[in-house]
Amino acid sequence: MTEGLQLTAATKYYNEGSNRIAALDHVSIKVEPGEFVAVVGPSGSGKSTFLSVAGALLKASEGEVTLNGKDISKLSDHQLSDMRLHEIGFIMQASNLVPYLNVLDQLLVVKRMSGKVRAADKAFAVKLLEELGLGQKLKSYPEELSGGEKQRTAIARALINDPAVILADEPTASLDTKRAHEVVSLIAHEVRTRRKAAIMVTHDERLLAYCDKVYRMEDGQLTLAELESIH
């Protein structure tokens, strides 16, 4: 079984009037467990469509998307929903924390969605939060957190179900430079120590040093870029 995430000639068409636009144009990429890759490119280049297809939020019009050897296109809506919950961790631009839940409960609510919360789940949530420097914030609410603390909570939430894949969409967009480096450094550390296949879409090219590979998206096409040529 192929572990990690693989797209093979994945294409996504949209209809605009009588025209058919390829927002994603025969994209192929393989991300192994423990590998952290970045995707850069101008607005409108197809990055959001790419992440949505990779994250089983959109089905590709053509081509194949496999996660840990499973072909996403062959799954039912229920199976896709289950895969998104258990096998994919999303980290978004905004932390999207629930205002009335404290930091620990932000993680446990995800466990409740997939069944009941066991003592081992709570222990894992506490361990994750402590690893991410939030051990003193377990009972704090989002309004009491800094931007960096909110994003660290979001990282922990993305990891709570021990997913195979982490997808991060501009995870540092709302942070200053110092916090941005902290957050991406933490994502990179968790990806490598926990053996996750991870993709980060970013506009901030200062953060690419944390990544193993960098791809450039342009007009729906993805190409491998040399790290040196980015800087």
C-alpha positions in Angstrom: 0.0 0.0 0.0 1.3 3.5 -0.9 1.5 5.6 2.2 1.0 9.3 2.3 -0.8 11.5 -0.3 -0.6 11.1 -4.0 -2.2 13.0 -6.9 -1.8 11.6 -10.4 -2.8 13.8 -13.3 -5.5 15.4 -11.1 -7.6 17.9 -13.1 -10.6 20.0 -11.9 -12.8 21.8 -14.5 -15.2 24.6 -13.8 -17.7 25.9 -16.4 -17.7 29.6 -17.0 -20.5 30.3 -19.5 -19.8 28.1 -22.5 -16.1 27.8 -21.5 -14.6 25.0 -19.5 -11.7 26.2 -17.3 -9.1 23.9 -15.8 -8.5 25.3 -12.3 -6.3 22.3 -11.8 -4.5 21.0 -14.8 -3.0 17.4 -14.7 -1.4 17.9 -11.4 0.8 15.1 -10.1 2.6 15.1 -6.7 3.5 12.6 -4.0 4.0 13.5 -0.4 5.5 10.8 1.8 5.0 10.4 5.6 7.3 12.8 7.5 7.6 15.1 4.4 6.6 18.8 4.6 6.1 20.5 1.3 5.1 24.0 0.4 3.1 25.3 -2.6 3.5 28.9 -3.6 2.0 30.9 -6.5 0.0 34.0 -7.3 -3.6 34.4 -6.3 -6.0 32.6 -8.7 -3.3 30.1 -9.7 -5.3 27.1 -8.4 -3.8 26.7 -5.0 -7.1 26.6 -3.1 -8.6 24.2 -5.7 -5.5 22.0 -5.3 -5.9 21.9 -1.5 -9.6 21.2 -1.7 -9.0 18.3 -4.1 -6.1 16.9 -2.0 -8.3 17.2 1.2 -11.3 15.4 -0.3 -13.4 18.6 -0.2 -13.8 18.6 -4.0 -13.7 15.6 -6.3 -11.3 15.8 -9.2 -12.9 15.8 -12.7 -10.1 13.6 -14.0 -7.1 11.8 -12.6 -6.6 10.1 -9.3 -6.1 11.1 -5.6 -5.0 8.4 -3.2 -4.5 8.7 0.5 -2.7 5.8 2.1 -3.5 3.7 -0.9 -7.2 4.5 -1.0 -8.6 6.1 -4.2 -10.7 9.0 -3.0 -12.8 9.0 -6.2 -14.2 5.6 -5.3 -15.5 6.6 -1.9 -19.1 7.5 -1.0 -20.0 10.9 0.6 -20.2 9.2 4.0 -16.8 7.5 3.5 -15.3 10.9 2.4 -16.7 12.6 5.4 -15.2 9.9 7.6 -11.8 10.3 5.8 -11.8 14.0 6.4 -12.5 13.6 10.1 -10.0 10.8 10.8 -7.3 10.9 8.1 -6.8 14.6 7.2 -6.0 17.4 9.6 -6.8 20.9 8.3 -5.0 24.1 9.5 -6.7 27.2 8.0 -5.7 31.0 7.7 -8.0 31.8 10.6 -7.8 29.5 13.6 -11.6 29.0 13.5 -11.8 28.2 17.2 -15.2 27.8 18.9 -15.6 31.0 21.0 -17.3 29.2 23.9 -14.9 26.3 24.3 -11.7 26.4 26.2 -8.4 25.2 24.6 -8.7 21.6 25.8 -12.3 21.3 24.7 -11.4 22.6 21.2 -9.6 19.3 20.8 -12.0 17.1 22.6 -15.0 18.3 20.6 -13.3 16.7 17.5 -13.0 13.4 19.4 -16.7 13.7 20.3 -17.6 13.9 16.6 -16.0 10.5 16.0 -17.5 8.8 19.1 -17.1 9.2 22.8 -14.1 10.7 24.5 -12.0 8.2 26.4 -9.4 8.9 29.1 -6.7 8.1 26.6 -8.1 10.8 24.3 -8.0 13.4 27.0 -4.4 12.4 28.0 -3.3 12.7 24.3 -5.0 16.1 23.9 -3.2 17.4 27.1 0.2 16.0 25.8 -0.3 17.6 22.4 -1.1 21.0 24.0 1.9 20.8 26.3 4.2 19.9 23.4 2.9 23.0 21.6 3.6 25.2 24.6 0.0 25.5 25.7 0.2 23.5 28.9 -0.7 26.6 31.0 -3.7 27.5 28.7 -5.8 24.4 28.8 -8.7 26.2 30.5 -8.3 29.5 28.5 -10.9 30.6 26.0 -10.0 32.0 22.5 -10.5 35.6 23.5 -7.8 35.1 26.1 -5.2 33.8 23.6 -2.7 35.6 21.4 -2.8 35.0 17.6 0.1 32.6 17.9 -1.6 30.7 20.7 -4.8 30.4 18.7 -2.9 28.9 15.7 -1.0 26.5 18.0 -4.4 25.4 19.3 -5.5 24.9 15.7 -2.4 22.8 15.0 -3.1 20.6 18.0 -6.7 20.2 16.9 -5.5 19.1 13.4 -3.4 16.4 15.1 -5.9 15.1 17.7 -7.3 12.3 15.5 -3.7 11.3 14.5 -4.4 11.9 10.8 -2.1 10.6 8.0 -2.1 14.0 6.2 -1.9 17.6 7.3 -3.1 20.4 4.9 -2.3 24.0 5.9 -3.8 26.9 4.0 -1.9 30.1 4.7 -1.5 29.2 8.4 0.5 32.3 9.2 -1.6 34.9 7.3 -2.7 36.7 10.5 0.6 36.5 12.4 3.6 38.8 12.7 7.0 37.5 11.5 8.2 36.1 14.8 4.9 34.2 15.5 4.8 33.0 11.8 8.2 31.4 12.2 7.2 29.8 15.5 4.0 28.3 14.1 5.6 26.9 10.9 8.6 25.5 12.9 6.1 23.8 15.2 4.1 22.3 12.2 7.4 21.1 10.6 8.5 19.5 13.9 5.1 17.7 14.4 5.1 16.5 10.8 8.5 14.9 11.1 8.2 13.5 14.6 4.7 12.1 14.0 5.4 11.0 10.4 2.6 13.0 8.7 2.5 13.8 5.0 2.0 17.6 5.0 1.3 20.4 2.4 1.4 24.1 3.2 0.1 26.7 0.9 1.8 30.0 1.7 2.6 33.5 0.3 5.4 34.0 2.8 8.6 32.8 1.1 10.6 33.4 4.3 9.0 30.2 5.7 10.1 27.9 2.9 13.3 27.0 4.7 11.2 24.8 7.0 10.0 22.7 4.1 11.6 19.7 2.3 10.3 20.6 -1.1 8.7 23.7 -2.7 6.3 23.5 -5.6 5.0 26.5 -7.7 1.4 26.6 -8.9 0.7 28.7 -12.0 -2.4 28.5 -14.2 -3.5 25.3 -12.5 -0.1 23.5 -13.2 2.3 22.4 -10.5 6.0 22.3 -10.9 8.8 21.5 -8.5 10.9 24.6 -7.7 14.5 24.9 -6.5 14.5 26.2 -3.0 17.5 28.5 -3.9 15.5 30.0 -6.8 12.7 31.1 -4.5 14.8 33.4 -2.4 
